[in-house]
Amino acid sequence: MVTRDEHVLVAGGAGFIGSHVCEHLLSTGNRVTCVDSLVTGDITNVSSLLEDPHFRFVEFDIARPLREWPGLEPPGSVLNLASPASPKDYQRLPIETLRVGSRGTEHTLEFAVLHDARFVLTSTSEVYGDPLEHPQRETYRGNVNPIGPRSMYDEAKRYAEALTMAYHRELGADVAIARIFNTYGPRMRADDGRMIPNFITQALSGAPLTVAGTGTQTRSVCYVDDTVAGLLALWRSGLTGPVNIGNPHEMTVRRVAEEIRDVTGTTSELTSIPGAVDDPRRRCPDITVARTELGWSPRVSLREGLQRTVTWFAHSAKSIPPISQASRTS
Ligand code: UDP
């Protein structure tokens, strides 16, 4: 990986993907200020970095202006990964999710412009909603319910993209937009409600794997190291995007559950639970832009990625009671 040797402010740096971003940036010779409100992030995600003199952790909510934290060193780049990201989290925190997507994006953009820094927004495949075009290209404008149960996240991110482009067009800000598709790996919260942590936690405890609805809805899951490599390739490029970052290997949710059953060797059965409202039926990125413009594509196979993730959950994840059907909210 090319070294940029600069100071990077990572908002949301104590979250699942954010903590991996901080780690990669440090390992390639950059200095990192990680800003996180710890609403859904966790300090233990970056605890191994706290001793590094090139790393600084600041507990702060970017829904407030960054100038309210006077000691922040001017960054060369600002990467904004701050947001609740699992349906269970953003549905229990709807106003905070809208705030961090709107005010949080504005405050990080302002800070980047003030310091003439490159700004990277991590947007999401959720901007495509329940897509009518398949696979999803960056030109697709989406099929989003603006008042539905996912709207706090989808519309916050759509607004964040619009704001990022407004700063680019009106103020000449150096910006990039990454649309991140489903990502999994070590440091996902066992209780974040998403498919992969739920299935792994259930499989490891011998509980049934809760497949929502028919289980024929699809997702395309990308191992976190691949997602981070794509995101940082976009950061290093001069591209504005948006650019889809995800794994184009599409699978049904039932298939993901079966893979996890195989990898864990569990005897757990699959069980059906009610499907979620407005659950996207199909999701798969077209990554032609990332392949051709960034020279990036995912490398880690599903089997390999799941093995690494299961190992982490078995040894390192905070232990929580098995997730039952009754406790699932999304
Ligand atoms: N899902 C499931 N069982 C679970 C959790 C999720 O079948 O215990 C389904 C969910 O309904 C959706 C898919 O898995 O169809 C992916 O959900 P996730 O929450 O991981 O992320 P999303 O892609 O919906 O944001």
Boltz pocket constraint, residues with backbone or C-beta under 6 A from the ligand:
constraints:
  - pocket:
      binder: B
      contacts: [[A, 85], [A, 86], [A, 87], [A, 182], [A, 193], [A, 194], [A, 195], [A, 196], [A, 198], [A, 199], [A, 210], [A, 211], [A, 212], [A, 213], [A, 217], [A, 219], [A, 253], [A, 275], [A, 276], [A, 279], [A, 280], [A, 328], [A, 330]]
      max_distance: 6.0
